[in-house]
Structures are given as C-alpha cells and as structure tokens.
Amino acid sequence: MDNFGDIGVCWRLARQLVVEHGLAVRLWVDELKSARRLIPTLDPQAACQHVDGVEIRHWVEPLVAVPPGEVVIAAFAGNLPDSFLTAMARCVPRPRWINLEYLSAESWVAGCHGLPSPHPALPLVQHFFFPGLDGSTGGLLREVDLAARRGRFSEDAFRRFFGLPPREPGQCLVSLFSYENPGLGELLGIWAQGMRQVLCLVPEGRVLPEVAAWFGVSGLQPGDRIRKGNLTVTVLPFVEQSRYDELLWACDVNFVRGEDSFVRAQWAEAPFVWHIYAQQDDAHLEKLDAFMAHYLAGVSPSVACAVEDFWRAWNGGEGVGACWPAFEAALPALARHASTWSVQLQAAGDLAGNLVRFCKVEIE
C-alpha cells in the first residue's frame, strides 16, 4: 500500500493551515518514504525537519515526548498513544481534540459531524469532523489561490514541461491514476480500437505493471511512450501536488482514486472517474452510490445512467469496454456539469477554514 491519499490530505491541510491561517503545525508521519513522493524536499531519514513552514516529525514507537499542540488532529481514525493522551490530559487548558474522518457522501455523515466523544478514562473529549459535500459537514480542502492558479495555467507550457507533443485535432487526453484493476486491459483495448486518438498520461505508480503487461513489454518508466492502434500511453514521473492539479486541468477526463485526487478532480472542473478504495463486504460501493446520487442530481437521465454504469463497471473490474462508448458520448455534458458542481461545493466553504472556525467557536 502507498497511502498517498492519507498523506496527501494531511500534507495539503497542514500547508493550508500554515499559509492561510498563520498557524504553527506539527505533522507526524509514520511512512516518510511514501511522503517523500509528494514532498520532494523531505528527508526520509530525519526525525524532525521543517518543510514549507510545517514541522514534520517521524512517528515511531515509542513516540518522542513533545508538548501537545493547542489542537490535536488524529486523521483517519488514527490512534494516539496512551502517553500522548496522558500528556494532553495534563495540559491547561486541554487541547481541542479532532478526529478527522474520511470523506463520505452517505446520509448519516451530517448527523455525526461535530459530535463529541468523551474519553472513557481521561478528562478529554474528541470531536468528529467529517469532510463532505455541503454545509452540514466540514466541506472539502480548497486553497484560496486555486482559481488564480487555474487562471494562469497553460496547457502548452504543461506539455512542454513533460515533453509532450502539441495536441492533435480531436484527440482525447486522459489521466490515469488508479489502483490495480482487472478491467484496465479492456479499457485500453477499446481506446486502441476506437476511432478517436487517445493520449493517456499515467503517473508513475501501482497501475504501471498492468499497463506494461497489456502492451506486452517488461516494464515502463517515466518518460516512456508506447502506442497501439489509436492509443498512446505516456508515463509521467510521480508529481507533487501542485503539478498534479495541472495534469487534471490539462485532461479531458481524469481517472482518480482514493480521496485526495478524487477531491482535486472535482475542483478541476472536468469529467472524471473515481476508483474508490475497496472495503470488506463491498461497503465502499455504498459510498460510491451515495456520491453519485449527489453528483448526478439534476443531470439528464441518459448522462446519469452513462456515469453510473461506467463507474460501477470500473470499480467492479468488468464490463468496462461495453460501458465506455456511452460514457464518452456523455463527456461534453459532464464537462458543463463539472463547473456547476464545483460552484455548488464551494458554497460549503473549505475544510481548513471550517476546521479553524470549529475549533475556535464550537468547542470553546
């Protein structure tokens, strides 16, 4: 597992709290090697370092004894060590303790957002904070300068940076950031056999071995370009977060996974396909359906059906090829819907700002 979604969300939140809210932030990370993929200047051997104004400490057992902050955020159901909880209980005043949960569009989330949960033995209370799609939740991470950065974006400059040729007339540009998927070969096949030229940009990651196997090559590396029929695949190096936004902006459709890239795809205001992280007993499929119900509200029945069929096929790993033509036909309508959806999400405010206000007002 690479855990890019977890560290991606935590790193994005930490930087935003520093830059936009002027807060001192200490980020504990257990997998520094994974984190370095997103934070290129990170030293995976350092126990403590500062990057972009954020103090980053290596989480090892036993945890180094440092004074707890005024606010303690345990991300994604992370368990705090007993020694740290004891230190929190000794603080005067005691820290505000936040349990930052995973993003979900399920109906029960609004009722749980902000709820307190007293510790069974210590005089501490944690509060659940849920990212979400409307004002009844914590919203989504969105930097204040995102629109300005998008306005300065140049696809031509992006292509030159990665050594990509100019866009061909009618070409469909796709980004593919995915978990392993048995339906991938079927999708690559229909792109190769289709009438439209497809340029698929694949950031270095877990799906590369499957792409290489489909092409019948032993392996693919960043910078490689390979073609079959009307499909060209170009492998990109694993990119930092700001450059990943540019990848999403440059493409006509984005395949994303997990949570962080899923949220960025929605801010990119382009059609996307979400590969949700699989859970036991197919619990993730309920989350997938819950999101689609929100996302597709108001679009035409034919477009909604095309999205639902293709997303379920992609997440199920079969029937992808049969569902692609209808999804491709829906792309123009989805591109128009993407801007409306982004405006709707922004009405909930951004997660970092909502979190700061919650800690200052709701639990003081």
Buried (B, 14 or more C-beta within 10 A) or exposed (E): EBBBBBBBBBBBBBBBBBBBEEBEBBBBBBBBEBBBBBBEEBBBEEEEBEBEBBBBBBBEEEBEEEEBBEBBBBBBEBEBEEEBBEBBBEBEEBBBBBBBBBBBBBEEBBEBBBEEEEEEEBEBEBBBBBBBBBEBBBBBBBBEEBEEEBEEEEBEEBBEEBEBEEBEEEBBBBBBBBBEBEBBBBBBBBBBEBEEBBBBBBBBBBBBEBBBBBBEEEEBEBEBEBEBBBBBBBBBEBBBBEBBBBBBBBBBBBBBBBBBBBBBBBBBBBBBBBBBBEEEEEEBBBBBBBBBBBBBEEBEEEBBBBBBBBBBBBBBBBBBBEBBEBBBEBBEBBBBBBEEBBEBBBEBBBBBBBBBEBBEEEBE
